[in-house]
Amino acid sequence: MDKPQLTTERTLISLLEFNDVDDIVNFYIENEKHLSPWDPKKPEGFFTREYWIEKVQSAHNEWLEKKALRLIIKQKVDEKVIGFMTFSSFERGPFQACRLGYKIHFENEGKGYMSEALKEGIRFMFEDLNFHRIESNYIPSNERSGRVLERMGFKKEGLAENYLHINGEWRDHILTSLTNLYWREQ
C-alpha cells in the first residue's frame, strides 16, 4: 500500500517519516503545556529522538499492517510541523470503522488549519480506504475540539464517564462519529 501524500490549500499531510523526528520532538516540547490538559501521561523518553524513531517505525508498520494511519501536518509555505492527525483502531468486517485523534500547535489554533487538514484526511479515509464510520471523542471542556468535529459533520452520540486516563485523572468524554454516506460494498 502506497504511503499517502495529501495536500490542501495550506497544508502537506503525510505519514510520519524519519527525517521529521527532530521537528516532532520540537513540536511536543513547544506544546507540552498547551497539550497536557488533553493528553495521557507521557511515557519515559517521550521527548527524545530515540523514542520518536521507534514511533515512526511503528507508524510505518501499523500502516503496512492496515491497523492505523499516523499523519503529520505541515504548513505548505515552509514545511513547519503544525500538527498531527491519527486514524487508529482500524476495524473491517461488519464494522468498517476507525478512531480519529488530532492536535495542533498552539500558534496555529483558531486559523482553520486543523479543519482544512481533517477535511482532507476524512476524505481519504472515506473515499480511498472506504471506511464507513469514523469515531472521535473529546473532553467536554475542550470546546475548540468539539467545534472542529461539529464543523466536520460529526454527530454527538453520548457521554462516556471516566472514559480515558488523561493528565493524571479519569476524564469523561463526549462520543461522536461521522458516517460515510457513500460507502461501497467490497
Buried (B, 14 or more C-beta within 10 A) or exposed (E): EEEBEBEBEBBBBBBBBEEBBEBBBEBBEBBEEBBBEBBEEEEEEBEEEEBBEEBBEBBBEBBEEEBBBBBBBBBEEEEBBBBBBBBEEBEEEEEBBBBBBBBBBEEBEEEEBBBBBBBBBBEBBBEEBBBBBBBBBBBEEBEEBBEBBEEBBBEEEEEEEEBBEBBEEEBBBBBBBBBBEEEEEE
